[in-house]
Structure formats: C-alpha cells, structure tokens
Amino acid sequence: MTDEHVETYAQDFRSYCIGGLLALVLTGLAFGLVIFEILPHFERLLALAVLAIAQIIVHFRYFLHIGWHSHRDDLQLVLFTSLILFLMVGGTIWILFNLHERMM
C-alpha cells in the first residue's frame, strides 16, 4: 500500500469514529429527553425533531460522505429524494386530516 492509501483509510476511519460518536450522543440525548421528561411535552417534541434532523445530517456527512461541497450529483439526488418524501408524507397527512374532518 502506498502512503496515499494509508492516509485515505485513516481519514475514513477517523470520519466513521467521529460519526459513530456523534450518533451515539444524539441518540442518548433523545432517549434522555423522553425517559427523564426534562422538558414539557411540546418543547420535548421540538427538541426531538431538532435531534432527528441533526442525526440525519451526521449520517449524511460522516457515513454517506455527502456534504455541501461534495459531488453535486449526490447532493441533488438526496435533495430530490427528500422533496419526493416530503410531498408523499405531506399529501398523505393532508388527505387523512381531510377525511377525518368529513367524517365528523
């Protein structure tokens, strides 16, 4: 192996270790919020949503190696997939609430 390969493996390993540690910390914070009921209900839900978004960013950055300055195709793929998921989930929730209102 050349020195470049060793350095690349070391950088990847460092990235995985940092990502794993951050993921564990974020997961522990989320479990701690729910178990110990530190915040009121609504604030707890907001905090969990923020922690979930942070968890997604950590996974994209450290495990999938997708960042704002990475390959443009990868980032566009992730953004398009997020848009489609948002439309599907939002549309489903909209339809379910509409049906709920009609049944009342």
Sequence and secondary structure as in RCSB ss.txt:
>XXXX:A:sequence
MTDEHVETYAQDFRSYCIGGLLALVLTGLAFGLVIFEILPHFERLLALAVLAIAQIIVHFRYFLHIGWHSHRDDL
QLVLFTSLILFLMVGGTIWILFNLHERMM
>XXXX:A:secstr
  HHHHHHHHHHHHHHHHHHHHHHHHHHHHHHHHHHT S HHHHHHHHHHHHHHHHHHIIIIIS   TTS HHHH
HHHHHHHHHHHHHHHHHHHHHHHHHHHH 
